[in-house]
Structure formats: structure tokens, C-alpha cells
Amino acid sequence: MRKIIAASIVAASLLLSACNTVKGLGRDIESVGQAGDEAI
């Protein structure tokens, strides 16, 4: 459970710092979803 929470925090920080456009936001959300699938 801690790994999932840590991955979510890292992904959220990357999402907030890296996405500058709507297209970039979509890619970031997709990558967060993929990371969540891999963590589970």
C-alpha cells in the first residue's frame, strides 16, 4: 500500500510540474494510469 501511495505522490508532482498544455496533461494522466497498473 505504501508503494502505491508513494507512486501516486511522485506521479502527481510530475503531473503538476511537467504539463503545460492540454495535450501534455492528457499524456501525463495516461502515464499515471499506466504506472498505477504496473504497481498493482
C-alpha positions, 0 to 999 in steps of 0.5 A: 500500500505504501508503494502505491501511495508513494507512486501516486505522490511522485506521479502527481508532482510530475503531473503538476510540474511537467504539463503545460498544455492540454495535450501534455496533461492528457499524456501525463494522466495516461502515464499515471494510469499506466504506472498505477497498473504496473504497481498493482 
